[in-house]
């Protein structure tokens, strides 16, 4: 059985890396909190949504969220989820770790290391070995981001109006010219603001937002055609082409290829 480590106990331990394990029902929410240690939050199964002051992240299986120390964050389980977390002391945080939250891919070796670290040692030899496993796990983290699993909240109030409206209805197909009235800025100004804040066009940004909107529904088993039409696409093939271009995977295959592969439960 994976262990549950009391967060108060984590604060009192001298171990450089502590692994925790837990399961959460669909819809479970955790209010915003912070941890004195950096965290690698790994979804073994399910789908997690994590929010910070500036961003929202989705964490499907085979992915994890890196959270620097003392980063306020809230958590919501979009599906029943099995979670493992590495809590990492400041002096052993990898030197190339980013200073902001980031979704990263979990390779098969790192996955097995995380699962093993979250299991209680049966003797002193295993406890000592866990420290060596933790060193390997930290070295195995690849910091290349999976950008399609993150939406950054805009700083500009005019962009925020567009963001909020499309978050409520991601299938809204209004052009940038038509969004100008809602935003209180010309389409030319909006286009410039999207490039300034996101480094991309409005159309590309909206596609990213639609990926974020689609994933929980695909994870719940909704048909691709239903998701596609609700997100403003005239045909499932148009949605599929967009989804595959951004993620590299067909929407019907995403949670199969990113599945848990029979990972042990809690």
N, C-alpha and C positions, 0 to 999 in steps of 0.2 A: 504493500500500500504506500503511495506517495505520502509524504508527511505534510502536515500543516504547521507552519512556523508562525507563532505569534509575532506580530510586528513589534510589540514591545520587547520581545526576546531578541529580535534582530538588532535593536538599538543597543542592547547590552552585550552582544557577542563580539569577540575579537576576530572571528574568522573573516578572511578577506572577501570571500564570496559565499553568500547564503542562498540556497534555492528554496522557494516555497511552491506549494501546489494547492489548487483549489478547483472546484466546479461551481458553475453558476447557471441558474435557470434562465430561460429566455425572458427578456425584459428587465432583468435585474439591473439596477443602477447603483453606482457608488458615487456619493457626492465628492466634489473636488477635494483633493488632499495632496500632500507632498511627502516625499521620503527624503531623509538625509543622505541616502545612498543613491547612486545611479542605478537604473533598472533596465533589464532586458525582459520585456513582457511578451511571452510566447504563447500563441494560441495553438494548442495541440489539436483541438477540434473546435468547431463552432465558428463564430464570427464576433469579434469585439469592435466596439466603437470607443475611441478615446478622444477626449476634447481637451485642448489647452486654451490659453487666452487668445491665441491667434490661429489655431488650426484644428481641423477634425481629421482623424485617421481611422481607417478600417484595417483590421488585422485578421486576415483569413489564415487557415492552416498553412504551415510552411513559411510563415512570416512572423516577425516580431517587431515590437516598437522599442527603440532605444529612447529612454527618458533620462536626461541628465539629472544630477542630484538637485533636490529642492525645486523641482518643476511642478507647479500646481497642475493637476489633471483630474478629470472625471472619467468614469468608465460606465459603459452601457453594453449589455450583452444582447446583440441582435439575434442570436440563436443560443440554445443551450451550449455552454462552452466549458472545455477543460483547459486550464491555464497553468503554465509554469512560469515562474519569475526568478531571474537571477538578480540579487541585490548586491551591488559591487562597491566595495570600500574605495574611497577617493584615491588612495595611493596606488591602487592596482588597475584603475581605469586605463584602458589602452590609450596611448598617446595620440593616436589618430582618430579617436572617437569624436564625433561632431558635438558642437556646443548647443545644438538645438535638437528637438525630437526628430526621429527619422524611422521610417518603416524599412526594414532590411529583410532580405531573403535568408532562410535558415537551410543550410545544406544538410544532407543526411547525417554526416558525422556530428555536426553541432547539435542536431536534433537529439541524437542518441546520448550525447554528453549531458544535455539539459535534463533529459528524462532520468538519467542515472543519478545526477546530482540531487534531484528532488526525491530520491528514495533514501530512507533512513539507513545509515551504516549499521551493520550487525556486530562489528567489533572494532577495536582500535586501529587495526591495519587498514580496514576500509575507510575509516574516518581520515586517516593520514593520506590515503590514496585520493580521497575526494579533493584535497588541495591541488594535487597534480592534475586531476581532471579539469578542475576549474581553470587552471592556467592554460590548458589546451583549448578549452571552450572559448576563452577570451581571445586567443590568437586566431580562432577560426571565424570570428565575426567578420563578414564582408560589409563594408560601409557603403557600398553602392546603393543608392536609394531606389525604392519602387514608388516613383512619383504619382502613379495613377491611383494610389491608395491614400492620397492626402488632398485636402482642400484647405487652402490658406484663406482666412478671412481678410477681406480688403480693408485697407486703412482709410481710403477716401470714402466719404459719406455717400457720394453719388454712385460709386461702384457697389457700396453696401446695399443700396436700395435694389439694384439689379440682382445682386447675390441673394438677398432675402426672398425676393419674389420668385426666383428660379428654384430656390431650395424648397419653397412651398409647392411649386408646380414646375418640375424640371422638363415637362413636355411642352412648355410654352415656346412656340416657334417664332416669336416676334424678332424682327431684324433689329440691328443696332439703331437704325433710324427711328424705329417705333419705340425703342426703349428710352430714347432721349427725353421724352415727356415725363416718364416715370422717374428718371434719374435726375432731372433738372439740369441737364447739360446737353450740348449738341452731340450728334453721333461722332463727329470728328474728335471732340474732346474725350468722349468715352473710349474710342479706339486708342487714343494716345495713353489714357490712364491704364487700360488693360495691358498694354505693352510695358508701361512703366512699372506696374506692380507685379505682373506675372510673366513678363517677357514673351508674351504670346498674344494671339488675336482673341477677340470675343468668341468666335466660333470654336476655336480649339479649347478655350476655357470652359465653354458650355458642355462640350463633349466630355471633358474631365469630370464635371459635376454630374453628368448623366451616368458615367461609369460608377461613381460613388452611390448614386441613387439606385442603380440596377443591381449591385452586388447583393444587398440583403434580400432582395426579392428572388434572385436566382438561387441564393443559398437556401431559401425556403421552398424551392421546388416549383416556382411559378413558371409557366411556359414562356419560352423566349418571345413568341409572338405577342403575348399579352404585355410583357415588359416593354417590348419595342414600340408598340402602338401607344402605350401610356406615356412613353418618353418622347413622343412627337415624331417618330419615324413612320413613313408611309408603308414600308415593307419590313419584314424581319431581316431580309438580306442586307438592307441598308444599315440597320442597327448592328448586325453581325460583322459587317465589313469595318465599321468604326471601332467596335469592341476589339476585334482581332488586331487591328492596326495599332491600337494603344497598348493592349495587354499581351499581344502575341499568342492569344489562345481564343478559341471559339467560346461564346458565352455558354453554350450547352456543355462544354467540357471543363469550364473553369474550376468548379468545385470537385470535379473528378480528379483532374491533374493536381489540384491543390488540396486534395483530400488528406486525411490523417494516415492513410495506409495501414489501418488497423492498429493505430497507436493505442497503448493501454489507457484505460479509463482512469478516473480518479481513484 
